[in-house]
């Protein structure tokens, strides 16, 4: 049996842009972001809670440092040096996401940050099931865990053990990619195949409170 509970947290007033957009989204603009975190566990605590929301102060400070009164820019933004100059002049508080910006990428950052933090403070009892980030009341994006599957093992003595494992689709993906490469001519193989992603925690994350404004 799995229990869940949810909490909405204000992330802060954040400015960002999509430099490759063919719309007004290419201009610097901002939103008052908030995130809904869904916590999951299989064993409740002594108060019959999934997680004590009173213990979220430190995590909220990490979120505020990343998003409150900050300018969040993609690591591939062609004007990144310009934004760095504005940071050096004290005009903005710059945060850089190597994987890109937008509420989908913000939801990813919040998910990974919260899941790591909650797992540590609960010693693995609680995890983050889902994160939804809202720009406003009609725009949102969500990131959730890979669905778990249950595998049953029966040993030689007839003892049955049920183990939950996360589905791993990487093997299937690699096989498909390998097959596709085999079908291409040698000169076509791996053309333009760049890896994307990067560390979504970048952005003064090593010093999460260095530029925090209360």
C-alpha positions in Angstrom: 0.0 0.0 0.0 1.3 3.5 -0.9 0.3 6.7 0.9 0.6 10.1 -0.7 0.2 13.7 0.5 0.6 17.0 -1.2 1.9 20.5 -0.4 1.9 23.7 -2.4 5.1 25.8 -2.0 5.8 29.3 -3.4 9.0 29.2 -5.4 9.3 32.9 -6.0 9.1 35.7 -8.6 11.3 34.5 -11.5 12.4 36.0 -14.8 13.4 33.8 -17.8 13.2 33.6 -21.6 13.1 31.0 -24.4 15.8 32.3 -26.8 14.8 30.0 -29.6 11.0 30.7 -29.4 9.3 32.2 -32.5 7.0 34.3 -30.2 7.1 36.9 -27.5 8.5 34.1 -25.2 11.9 35.0 -26.6 11.8 38.2 -24.5 12.7 38.3 -20.8 9.5 37.8 -18.8 8.5 36.5 -15.4 6.0 34.7 -13.2 5.3 34.2 -9.6 6.0 30.4 -9.6 4.6 27.9 -7.2 5.0 24.1 -7.0 2.8 21.3 -5.8 4.9 18.5 -4.4 3.3 15.0 -3.9 5.1 12.9 -1.3 4.9 9.1 -1.2 5.6 6.4 1.3 4.7 2.9 2.3 5.0 3.4 6.0 3.5 6.4 7.9 5.4 8.1 10.6 4.5 8.1 14.3 1.8 10.8 13.7 0.3 8.7 10.8 1.7 11.3 8.3 3.5 10.7 5.1 5.7 13.7 5.8 5.6 16.5 8.4 5.3 19.6 6.4 6.8 21.6 9.3 10.1 20.1 8.2 10.2 21.8 4.8 11.9 25.1 5.9 15.3 24.2 4.5 13.9 22.9 1.2 11.8 26.1 0.8 15.0 28.2 1.3 16.7 26.2 -1.4 13.8 26.8 -3.7 13.7 30.5 -2.9 17.4 30.8 -3.6 16.9 29.4 -7.0 13.7 31.2 -8.0 12.9 34.2 -5.8 13.9 37.5 -7.4 16.2 35.7 -9.7 16.8 35.5 -13.5 17.0 31.9 -14.7 18.8 31.5 -18.0 19.5 28.4 -20.2 23.2 27.4 -20.3 22.9 27.5 -24.1 21.4 31.0 -24.3 23.3 32.9 -26.9 23.3 36.0 -24.7 24.6 34.2 -21.6 27.6 36.4 -21.4 25.3 39.4 -21.3 23.4 38.0 -18.4 26.6 37.2 -16.6 27.7 40.9 -17.1 24.4 42.0 -15.6 25.0 39.7 -12.6 28.5 41.1 -12.2 27.0 44.6 -12.2 24.6 43.7 -9.4 21.5 44.2 -11.7 20.2 40.6 -11.6 20.7 37.4 -9.5 21.6 34.9 -12.2 20.8 31.2 -12.1 21.8 28.9 -15.0 20.1 25.7 -16.0 22.3 23.7 -18.4 19.3 21.6 -19.5 17.2 24.6 -20.5 14.4 26.7 -18.9 10.6 26.8 -18.8 8.1 25.3 -16.4 8.8 21.8 -17.6 12.6 22.2 -16.8 11.7 24.0 -13.5 9.5 21.1 -12.5 12.4 18.7 -13.3 14.8 20.8 -11.2 12.3 21.0 -8.3 11.6 17.2 -8.5 15.3 16.2 -8.4 16.2 18.6 -5.7 13.2 17.7 -3.5 13.5 14.0 -4.0 17.1 13.9 -3.0 16.5 16.1 0.0 13.4 14.2 1.2 15.1 10.9 0.8 18.0 12.0 2.9 16.0 13.6 5.8 13.6 10.6 6.0 16.4 8.0 5.5 14.6 6.6 2.5 11.2 6.3 4.0 9.6 9.0 1.8 10.1 10.0 -1.8 8.7 12.6 -4.2 6.0 11.1 -6.3 5.2 14.1 -8.5 5.9 17.8 -8.9 3.7 20.3 -10.7 5.0 23.8 -11.3 2.5 26.6 -12.0 3.2 29.8 -14.0 -0.4 30.9 -13.2 -3.8 29.3 -12.7 -4.0 28.0 -16.3 -0.4 27.0 -17.1 1.4 24.1 -15.4 3.8 21.3 -16.1 4.5 18.1 -14.2 7.3 15.6 -13.6 6.8 12.3 -11.9 8.6 9.1 -11.0 8.9 6.2 -13.5 6.0 3.8 -12.8 7.2 0.9 -10.6 6.6 -2.7 -11.4 6.5 -5.6 -9.0 8.7 -8.6 -9.5 8.2 -11.9 -7.6 11.0 -14.2 -6.6 10.6 -17.7 -5.2 13.7 -19.3 -3.7 14.4 -23.1 -3.5 12.6 -23.3 -0.1 9.5 -21.9 -1.6 9.8 -18.4 0.1 8.1 -15.7 -2.0 9.6 -12.2 -2.1 7.9 -9.3 -3.9 10.4 -6.6 -5.0 9.4 -3.3 -6.5 11.7 -2.0 -9.2 11.6 1.0 -11.5 11.1 0.2 -15.2 14.3 0.7 -17.1 13.7 1.6 -20.7 17.3 2.4 -21.5 18.1 -1.1 -22.8 15.2 -1.0 -25.3 16.2 2.5 -26.4 19.8 1.6 -26.9 18.8 -1.4 -28.9 16.6 0.7 -31.2 19.3 3.3 -31.6 21.9 0.6 -32.4 19.6 -0.9 -35.0 19.0 2.5 -36.6 22.7 3.1 -36.8 23.2 -0.3 -38.5 20.7 0.7 -41.2 22.5 3.9 -42.1 25.4 4.2 -44.4 28.8 4.6 -42.7 29.1 8.3 -43.5 25.7 9.0 -42.1 26.3 7.3 -38.7 26.2 9.6 -35.6 25.8 12.7 -37.7 24.7 15.5 -35.5 24.1 13.3 -32.5 24.7 15.6 -29.6 23.8 14.8 -26.1 21.7 17.3 -24.2 20.6 17.7 -20.6 23.4 18.7 -18.2 23.3 19.3 -14.5 19.9 20.8 -13.7 21.1 21.9 -10.3 23.6 24.4 -11.6 23.0 28.0 -10.7 25.0 28.7 -7.5 23.7 25.4 -6.2 27.0 24.7 -4.5 26.3 27.7 -2.2 22.5 27.5 -2.0 22.2 30.5 0.3 24.9 32.7 -1.1 22.5 35.1 -2.7 19.3 34.3 -0.8 17.2 37.3 0.0 14.7 37.0 2.8 
